[in-house]
């Protein structure tokens, strides 16, 4: 028998185009630590403009490549159109030759 609320706890398989969940975000930040030095390349693959990448690079509160990558992903996750999804990030990571993370 299915208990009340089980659908929310076990929603079933996800589509690659589904928006990212909080758990996805935790795993995402863990995974991309290995590619932090390539944060600009990842940003370009996610179609950030040169000006947006330059603004991140100029942020004085960021001190390491990991911080820059986290800021890049935080900004990307706020985009409305198209909604950020796992497949878009995996494609971007593959495009910068980091398939072990994607």
C-alpha positions in Angstrom: 0.0 0.0 0.0 1.1 3.6 -0.7 1.2 5.7 2.4 -0.1 9.3 2.3 2.5 11.7 1.2 4.6 8.9 -0.5 4.2 10.6 -3.9 6.1 13.7 -2.7 8.8 11.6 -1.1 9.2 9.3 -4.1 8.2 11.2 -7.2 9.6 8.6 -9.6 12.0 9.1 -12.5 13.0 12.6 -13.5 13.3 14.0 -17.0 16.7 15.5 -17.9 14.9 18.8 -18.5 13.4 19.0 -15.0 14.4 22.0 -13.0 17.1 21.5 -10.3 16.0 20.6 -6.8 17.8 21.6 -3.6 19.4 18.1 -3.4 20.6 18.6 -7.0 22.2 21.9 -6.0 24.1 20.3 -3.1 25.5 17.6 -5.4 26.1 20.1 -8.1 28.4 22.3 -5.9 30.2 19.2 -4.7 30.8 18.0 -8.3 32.0 21.2 -9.9 34.8 21.8 -7.3 37.1 19.7 -9.5 36.5 22.1 -12.4 36.5 25.4 -10.6 39.6 26.6 -12.4 37.6 26.5 -15.6 34.7 28.6 -14.3 34.9 31.1 -17.2 34.8 28.2 -19.8 31.8 26.8 -18.0 30.2 30.2 -18.0 30.7 30.6 -21.8 29.3 27.1 -22.4 26.2 28.2 -20.3 25.9 31.2 -22.6 26.9 33.9 -20.2 27.8 37.1 -21.9 31.4 38.5 -21.8 30.1 41.3 -19.6 28.5 39.0 -17.1 31.6 36.9 -16.8 33.7 40.1 -16.4 31.4 41.3 -13.6 31.9 38.0 -11.7 35.6 38.3 -12.2 35.7 41.8 -10.7 33.7 40.9 -7.6 36.1 41.6 -4.8 34.3 39.4 -2.3 35.3 36.3 -4.3 38.8 35.1 -3.7 39.2 31.6 -5.2 38.2 29.8 -8.4 35.7 27.8 -6.3 34.0 31.0 -5.2 33.9 32.2 -8.7 32.3 29.0 -9.9 29.8 29.1 -7.1 28.8 32.7 -8.0 28.6 31.7 -11.6 26.2 28.8 -10.8 24.2 30.9 -8.4 23.6 33.5 -11.1 22.8 30.8 -13.7 20.3 29.2 -11.4 18.3 32.5 -11.2 17.7 32.6 -14.9 14.1 32.4 -15.9 14.3 31.4 -19.5 15.3 28.8 -20.1 15.0 27.3 -16.6 18.4 25.8 -15.5 18.4 22.0 -15.7 20.8 19.2 -15.1 21.2 18.4 -18.8 22.2 22.0 -19.6 25.0 21.9 -16.9 26.1 18.4 -18.0 26.4 19.7 -21.6 28.4 22.7 -20.5 30.8 20.6 -18.5 31.3 18.2 -21.4 32.0 21.1 -23.6 34.9 22.1 -21.4 36.2 18.5 -21.5 35.3 17.6 -18.0 33.1 14.5 -18.7 34.1 12.8 -15.5 32.1 15.4 -13.6 29.2 15.5 -16.1 
